[in-house]
Amino acid sequence: MKKKLKNFWELYKEAGVLAKIGLVVIVLWVIIAICAPLLAPYNPTKVDVANSFIPPAFSEGGSSAHLLGTDEVGRDILSRLIYGSRISLIVAIVAGVLSMCIGTTIGLVAGYFGGRVDTVCMRIVDVMLAFPFMFMALCFMVALGSGLGNIILVLGITGWVPYARTVRAEVLSIRKREFVISSEIVGCSKWRVIRTHVLPNVIDSAIVITTMQMANTILSEAALTFLGMGLPASIPSWGQMISSGRSYIYTSWWLTMIPGIAIFLVSLSINFVGDWIRDARDPRLRGSK
């Protein structure tokens, strides 16, 4: 463990400024999401119509009691923003892991077994690529209905294609190497070879893709919620905050601008960190910097 932390620290010192800033933002995001009940000054669902449409404290007419203002029914924006970070974190991690498991499994099977199995798997990938991602997600949400569990499931089962294509390409190369061929000669079953020799050599790529896809997952959750097919209004989320505030964008800009900035910063930070991880795991890219 100590050696791994030391290696991480060495990689961190070699990272660019943008990657370091992105990592700091992500760490803060995770801490805020975990400690939301301690950090939020108000109940995020408490309605107080008498204090509706209060601007942020730094704007004219603002109040220090509500640092980021209130929405159309008097709910505190800061509290909803803090609790909304939990939803984004849960969706990004769980949906990302689900997509990784599905895509990696399909990529391993297609690349190792080849033949008709590979053909069938790749035709399924082609079908998935033939339809826009958001269109498929909307169709699934219409069929399943709104809710946190359903949105995680939908984003998980529609986001596995990049994993399958990348893992398959790597498996096609790995299965021809000596250590794989030797394992097959001594009588190891195909599933044992995949589990013990092939999977460990492709899991790094899958993890990098997961990091890169987390930003897309957050944006997709926000988009589905904005379109009314995501989370219900009773659950504070960044997408739901933008959706409910769009009718007041000209008079109460903070209702959409503040959660929009949060989505932008977190997504951008994840992309910065994802680029850094990709470069750190690939000596060729690291050496070209």
RODOPA-894315 format. One record per residue: residue in one letter; x, y, z negated of N, C-alpha, C, O, CB in turn. Coordinates in steps of 0.02 Angstrom, whole numbers, plus 50000, padded with zeros to 5 digits. Last residue first. Glycine has a CB too. Layout:
N
aXYZXYZXYZXYZXYZ
...
***
This chain:
289
k502755069151193502585075551162503205079751151503165085351126502215074451095
s503115056851235503065062051286502905068851258502915073851294502555060351336
g503065048351129503725050351153503705055851204504205059151217504065044451182
r501715046351116502065049851063502745052251087502975057651067502145045351002
l501425039051231501145045751224501515049751171501615055751179500405045251206
r502175027551201502305031251262502035038251259502365042951280501995027651321
p501655022651080502335025451081502475029451144502865034351142502845019951074
d500145024651015500435023251081501125026451085501165032551092499985025751138
r499705029150894499695021950905500025019850971500155013950982498985019350903
a499795042950908500225039650858500265032150869500775029050856499975041150788
d498815045651004499515046851020499985043250972500505040750993499655054351019
r497675041950929497825038650992498555039551010498885034651029497375041451048
i497755051050823497805043850810497985040150874498405035550872497145041150781
w497585063150895498205061950856498295054550843498855051850850498185065850790
d496305061650946496875062450992497525060950957497975057750985496885069551021
g495605061250823495595055550869496165055750919496475050650932494935055150905
v495815074150776496105068550739496115062250783496595058450780495695067150675
f495085081250874495795082750862496135076850828496685074750848495875089150819
n493805075650857494155074850921494905076150913495315072550942493865079550973
i493525080050728493565072850741493935071550807494335066950811492865069750743
s493465093850752493985091150707494075083650719494635081150719493805092450634
l492335094750832492985096850859493545093850817494055091650844493035104450861
s491355090350742491465086750804492155088350833492505083950856490915088450856
v491455100350642491575093250625491735089250688492195085250689490975090250589
l491155112150715491785111450679491955104050665492515101950674491765115450613
f489845109450767490415111150811491075109850776491525106750806490365118450833
i489085107750651489145102250700489755103350744490125098650758488505101650743
a489235120750597489455114750559489555108850606490065105350602488945112850504
i488635128650693489345129450680489625123350643490185121150657489475135950639
g487315124050677487665123150741488415123850734488795120050764487415128250791
p486985128350549487065121150561487415119650628487775114750634486395117650560
i487065142750585487475139650533487535132050541488095129550540487175141350464
m486125145150690486835146450699487265142750648487775139850666486975153950695
t484825142850647485115138350696485875139150701486225134250715484805139550764
l484645152050545484315145550540484605140450589484635134550573483575146350552
w485225164150576485605159650533485295152550528485625147750510485665162650463
w484335172050649484865168450685485205163150642485445158050669485375173250710
s482905176550654483265173550597483805168950625483745162850624482785169550550
t482485181550777482375185550717482775183050656482965187050613481645185650700
y482815172250873482925179350888482855183750826483135189250824482445181750941
i482475159850821483175161150838483315168550850483875170850838483375157150899
y481345153650779481505160050747482215162350765482515166250729481445159450671
s481225141450837480685146250849480845153150822480515158050840480045143750819
r482305134250786482355136850854481805141950870481905146350913482315131150904
g482255128350661482415135450665482415138450734482505144550742483065136550635
s482015114950678481505118850644481635126350649481165130350641481475116850571
s483205111250747482545110350777482015114750745481615117950779482335103050774
i484205113850653484195117550716483515117150749483265122050776484745114850765
m483825104550555483855111650538483835115950602483495121050604484485113250497
q483975092550622483305094550602483285101950585482785105250598483065090250543
g485365092250635484945092550695484245094850679483945098750716484915085750729
w485745091350500485945097150540485515097850603485325103350621486675096650559
s484435086750386484995085050430485145091150474484715095450482484835078750474
p483415081650257483825087150283484405084550325484825080750301484085091450225
i481905074050279482605072450270483035078050298483015079150359482795065650303
s480665078550317480785077750245481515076250229481735076950172480345072350217
a480575077850454480725084450424480885083850349481205088350321480135089150434
p481405062650511480825066750493481025073150457481595073650432480345062750449
l482635060850642482445060450572481835064750558481745069950590483025062550527
g482135059850805482635057550757482365056850687481915052850674483225062150757
m481395065950899481395058650900481895055750850482065049850853481555056150969
g481455079550920480885076950884480855069450879480345066650859480265079450914
l482565085050974482025083351021481415080250987480925078551020482275078651075
f483365085450861483145091750891482555090550938482095094650941483715095150929
t483645071850849483235075150797482955081750824482385083450810483655076450733
l484445070250962483825066450955483355069650904482755070050914483975059250936
a485505079250930485095080250990484435076550985483905079451001485475077951052
a486045073550815485775080350812485315081650871484795084850864486345085550811
e486465061350867485965061450813485645068350809485035068850801486295059650746
s487415066150959486825062450983486275062450930485685063350946487015055251002
l488385071750877488025076050925487385072650949486875075950959488485077750984
i488795060150810488515065750772488105070250818487555072350800489065069750738
t489295052850920488745050150880488405055750840487785055950837488995044750833
n490355060550962489785059651007489185057150969488615058950984489965054851063
a491195058850850490955065550868490345065050913489855068750903491515069650902
m491455045150858491095047850800490815054750815490255056350795491545048150739
q492275041750963491555041350974491145044350916490555045850925491345034150984
m493565042550912493375047150965492615047450973492335052650989493705045151031
t493505031950819493655038850797493425043950849493115049050831494405039650784
t493275021350906492785023050855492885030150830492395033850822492835018150796
i494475021150977493855022951012493315024950963492925029550975493615017051056
v495315016950874495425023450905494795025750941494595031550936496025023250953
i494795004150853494765009150799494855016150827494515020850805495295007650745
a495124997950974494414998650955494335003950900493855007750901494134991950931
s496514998050967496175001951020495445003051002495175008451014496234998251087
d496684989250860496914996150855496565000550906496365006150891497674996450864
i496234976950906495824980450857496034987750849495624992050834495874976950789
v497024969550988496584974451021496194978750971495864983550990496084970851066
n497744960750913498114964850961497674969950997497934974251033498434960351012
p496834953450836497304958050802497674962750850497914968050829497794954150762
l496184945850945495854951350909496344956050874496264962050880495364948450859
v497154935950981496934941151028496644947150991496834952851004496414938251077
h497454927850867497984930450910497764936250955498144940950965498244924850954
t496344923850791496994924650758497534927950801498014930750774497234917850738
r495194923850876495164926850808495854928350780495954933550749494804922150761
i495604917450993495324924150996495374927550928495564933350923494594924051020
v495994905150940496484909350975496244916550977496634921150966496614906651046
r494754900750893495314901850845495844906250877496124910650843495614895050823
w494064899451011493834904350962494364905750910494424911350885493184901950929
k494784889051071494764895651102494554901051053494834906551053494294895651162
s495804879350959495184880650995495194887851022495574892050998494564879550949
c497444873050983497004877750949496374878950991496414879451053497374884550935
g498384864751046497724862151031497264866850992496724864650971497794856050993
v499574869051095499604864851035498914862651011498864859050961499954868750979
i499134877051202499474870651216499474866151155499384860051162500194871951239
e498624888351140498164883951176498474877151189498134872051187497964887251243
s499794893651089499264891651043498764887051077498524882351046498894897851016
s500474896751209500744891751163500214889151114500184883251100501344894651124
i499664907051260499724900751297499984895151252499744889551255500184901651357
v499934916651162499254914251173499264907551208498914902851188498844919351213
f501294918751174501034916451110500314913951115500114909551077501074922051058
e501454923251309501714916851287501394914351223501234908451217502454917251278
r499994930451392500634930751356500804924051325500374919751316500624936251302
k498764930951445499294927951487499974927951453500464925751481499344931851553
r497954937851360497844930651366498364927151409498404921051409497154929251394
i498294951351376498554947651318498484940151328498914936351306498184949751255
s497604955651492498344955651490498614951151435499104947551445498604962751481
l496294954051456496514951151519497274950751523497554946251554496234955051578
v496244962051342496234954751335496464951351399496804946251395495524952251316
e496194974851397496774972851358496814965251350497364962351351496764976151290
a494944974651461495544976051500496174973851463496644971251493495594983551517
r494094972351350494144967451404494794968451444495144963551459493544967851450
v494254984451280494474978151250494554972851304495054969151303493984975751196
t493654993651372494354994351350494634987751323495184985751342494404999751297
r492344988751385492764989651444493504989951424493934986951457492564995951482
a491854988451252491874982351293492354983051351492734978451365491174980751318
y491945002051213492324996851178492404990651222492954987951229491984994951112
p491025008551298491745010151301492185004951267492745003651290491875016851270
v489765001851256490075000851322490815002751325491204998851352489695004851374
w489085004551139489614999351137490004998751202490524995451204489314992751120
g487985012651113488645015751118489225010851122489795012851111488745020051060
t486775007051090486855010451155487555013351164487715016151216486345016051162
i486775001950965486684997151020486735000451088486744997051139486024993651014
g486965013550885487445008050883487395003550944487905001450972487335003950821
l485885021450909486535024050928487065018550928487555018850966486745029750881
v484905012650855484885014650926485565017250949485805015251002484355020150937
l485275011650720485235005650762485275007550836485635004350874484585001850748
i485155024950679485805021550674485825015450720486315014350755485955019450601
i483795026750700484265030850739484965027850735485345028350784484265038050713
n483245017550609483145016650681483645020750722483885018350773482435018650700
g483645022850484483855016150505483795015150580484235012150611483445010950469
l482995035550487483725034950483483965028150507484445027750546483965036250412
g481675038750606481925036050542482675035150545482965034050598481595029450525
s480415035550733480935039450700481135036250634480795031750609480695046550688
g480215021350845479985026450799480555029950765481125027650767479515023550748
l480425011850944480535009950875480245014950825480055013050770481275009150862
a480095018151066479855011451052479885009750977479435006650950480255006351091
v480765030351057480035030251069479745023551050479205023151021479885031951143
m482065025651043481755029250987480995029550995480635029150945482045036250981
f482285020151171482295015751112481945019151053481585015851016483015013951094
c482205031951248481745026451260481715021751200481165019651180481955022551322
l483295039251195482605041851188482095036251198481605035851161482475047551238
a484355031251238484245032251166483535034751153483205032551106484755037251138
m484245032351377484155025951344483995026751270483565023251244484775021551354
f484515046151388483885043451413483735036751380483175035451358483895042651489
m485815047251340485275050351302484585047751324484135047251283485295057951310
f486535040151441486535037951371485935040751333485585037051298487175039951336
p485815036351599486105041251553486025039051481485505036351462485795048151563
f486145020551675485655025051644486025030051599486485028151563485135021051603
a487215013351715486775016051768486265020951740485995025151777486405010351802
l487845007851608488135013851636487685017151688487765023051704488805012351667
m487054996451590487075001551538487335008251565487085013551547487504999251479
v487394989551707486704991651697486674997251644486315002151652486264985651675
d488754987151682488554991351740487834993951732487694999651749488624987351805
v488644978551573488964985051564488774989751621488634995651609489734984251562
i488064967751638487684971151585487974978051573487604982851563487694966951519
r489124964551719488504966951751488054970351699487714975151715488134961051785
m490034960251624490174966451660489574969051698489504975051707490754965351708
c489414948251582489534953751534489654960351570489384965451549490144952151490
v489414940751702488784942551669488874948551622488474953151622488504936551630
t490814939651725490374942751774489714945051743489494950651755490224937951831
d491254932651612491504939451625491044943151673490894948951663492214939251654
v490584920651637490464924351574490674931651583490314936251564490854921151515
r491114916251755490424918451754490264922551692489854927151693489964912551759
g492804921351724492314917751764491624920651761491534926751763492294910551743
g493284924151550493294925551621492724922051658492224920051628493954923451651
f493684922351417493384916751452493364917751528493424912951566492674915551426
y494274935051386494624928651373494344922951415494724919051444494584926951298
g493414945451426494104945351447494444938651439494854936651481494494950451409
a492174942151366492234943051439492954942451462493084939151513491954949951459
v492514941451229492234935651263492324936251339492524931451371491484934851246
l493004954451205493414948551191493164942451231493554938951262493414947051116
g491884962451240492524963151276492984957151266493304954951314492874969351253
i490944958151145490814957151216491464957651257491564953651302490304962251242
t491624962451027491444955451038491324953951112491584948951138490814953750997
t491714976251049492324972251043492184964851055492564961451088492644973250973
g490344979951051490764980851109491404976751107491604973951158490944988051116
i489914976350918489584973750979490054974151039490144969151074488944977650993
c490834983350836490744976150829490434973150893490664968050918490294974550768
m490654996750880491314993450885491244985850881491554982250920491774995850830
s489324999150845489524999250916490194995650926490274992050975489585006450941
l489464998150705489014993650741489204993350815489234987950844488284995950733
v490335008850679490555001950664490124996850701490374991850726490515000650588
g489505019550720490155018350752490405011250740490655008050786490665023250726
a488425018650632488305017650704488965016250740488975012150787487965023750734
v489155021250512488785015050521488665013650595488775008050618488125015250483
i489785034150536490165028250515489795021750532490075017350564490295028550440
a488755042950581489385042250618489745035850601489995032350645489835048250604
v487755041550481487615039650550488255038450589488315033550626487195045150585
i488465046450368488185039650369488065037250440488255031650458487525039350330
l488775059650409489305054950391489055047750395489395043350422489565056450320
s487505065250429487985064850484488525059850471488725056150515488285071750498
i486995064250298486665060750353487145059850412487195054450441486035064550376
r487875072650229487835065450212487525061450268487745055850284487425064550147
s487605085050280488265082050295488265074650278488625070750310488815085650257
g486395088450225486405086250294487065083050314487085078850359486265092050339
y486785093250101486465086650104486445083950176486465077950186485755087050077
i487335105450148487735100650109487435093750112487785088850124487805102950036
l486235111450209486845110150248487275104950213487555100450246487245116750258
r485365112850104485175108450159485785106750202485825101150229484625111750203
s486095122150029485925115550000485745110550055485955104750053485345116249950
l486125132950118486745129850095486615122850068486995118250083487075134250042
i484755136350131485135133850189485765130250167485935125050195485315139550236
d483385132750031484065135350032484475132150088484525126050092484405134249964
r481745136350089482245131450068482945134150078483085137450128482155124850107
g480735144850134481095146550074481595141450049481845142049994480625147950022
v480205141850255479795140250197480175141250132479965138750079479535133050202
e481185145650347480505148350355480045146750296479525150050288480195145850418
d482655146550239482305145450303481595148050300481425152050257482305137950320
t483925157750171483395152750166483045152050233483105156250277482895154650110
g485725160450147485035162250162484545156550151484725151350124484985164550233
l486945156950100486835156250172486115157550192485905155850248487035149250195
l486775160149964487365162450000487285162050076487535166350112487965158349980
h485655165549867485635160949924486185163149972486085167350016484925161049959
a486015174749774485685168749749485645163349804485605157449789484985170349723
s486435185749841486955181249815486665174849787487025169949776487365184849761
s485565189649989485565188949917486105184149895486215179049928484875186549892
g485385202050123485535195550094485535195650018485515200949987486185193150119
g485255214050184484655211250154484765204450122484285201450097484135210650206
e486495210650301486075215750271485425212650246485085209050282485925221450322
s487545196650256487155200650302486735205750265486635205150204486705196150346
f488125188550163488575193250197488215197550248488525201750281489125189450230
a487095180150121487335185350075487775190550109487795196250087487715182150018
p485875177750253486465175850214486725181750173486585187550189487025173350261
p484115182850228484745182250267485325179850223485265179950161484925188950300
i482655174050195483165178250164483815177350204484045171750213483275176450089
f481515166750236481875171050284482345176050250482435181650274481375174850326
s480625165950080480765163650147481125168950188481035174950176480125161450183
n480195166949947480885168749964481085166250034481665164550045481365165949912
a478915162249942479025169249922479725171549940479845177549948478915170049847
v479005148749967478785153250021478915160550005479015164550050478045152250036
d479925137049934479815143249897479645148649947480065152649967480455145249855
v480165119649918479855125049956479735131049910479475130349855479195122749988
k481515108649915481065112849874480815118749915481215122449944481425115249811
t482445101049976481765100450002481265104849963480665104749978481535093249999
p483655102849911483615104649982482905104250011482785106950065484055100150021
n483785111149759483485105249790483375106849865483035111749880482805103149755
y485325120749751484595119849746484405113049773484795109549806484225125549784
p486715120149764486435124349711485685123349700485425124949647486565131649727
a487705105849785487125109549809486805113649754486655110949700486605104649839
l488675098549715488865104849748488255109049769488305115149771489285103449808
l488135086949665488495091349619488625098249649488665103149612489155088149600
p487565080549775487135082349717487475087149668487135090949633486925076149680
a488755079249860488205083749876487765085449816487605091249807487785080749930
c489935071949861489775075849801489185080549811489115085449774490385079849779
i489985066449989489965062049930489715065749868489335063049828490655059149917
a490035078050069489495073150078489415068650016488865067249994489615068950140
i491215084050024490575087550017489995082750022489515083149983490515093050071
i492135074250065492075075949994491405079349981491055077749932492645080549971
v491955074550204491815068450167491715069950093491255067250062492395063350177
w492365087850231491695085550250491495079350210490935078850185491655084050326
l493695087450190493215091850155492495089650168492075089750123493315099150176
v494175078650288494225076850217493735081050175493395078350131494945077850191
i493935086350403493595079950394493605077750321493105075250295493915074550438
v494795097250382494075098350389493685091850377493175091950343493915101050459
v496035090550382495815094150323495055095250324494715094350274496175100950317
l496055085850514496055081050459495815084350394495445081350356496755078050449
g496105098050585495545093450593495495088550536494945087150512495595089750658
i497365102750545496765106550528496145102050532495715102350489496685112650575
k498145092650604498155093650531497545097550508497235095950457498795097450511
a497845094350739497685088050707497675088850631497235086050597498195082650727
l498345107250760497635105950769497425099450735496885099150705497455105750843
v499725105450739499345109750695498595108250699498255107950648499465117150712
g500205088050762500165094950780499735098950731499415096050687499885095650850
a501175076450661500565078550695500585085950711500935089850677499945076850652
e502215072850582502355073550653501755076250692501825078150751502575066950682
k501615071650459502105076950467502275078150541502445083750560502745075350429
y500855060250483500525066650472501005072450482500815077650509500225066850401
l501815050350491501435051950550501095058750544501045062550592500905046550564
e502235050650357502715052150411502355054050475502565058650510503175046050423
w501065046850294501335053450281501845055450334501875061350354501655053750211
f500945033750341500435038750359500695045750349500575050150390499805037650317
n502055028150279502025028350351501515033450375501635037150424501855021450380
k501645029450145502255032850168502265033450243502445038650270502875029050144
l500535021250144500455028450130501055032450154500995037950179500335029550055
k501175009050169500695011650217500575019150207500535022950255500035007950211
k501945007650054502285008250118501815011150170502015015250211502545001450141
k500955006249959501405011949954501755013150020501865018850040501915011049898
m500414994050000500005000050000500435006350000500305011150036499535000049939
***
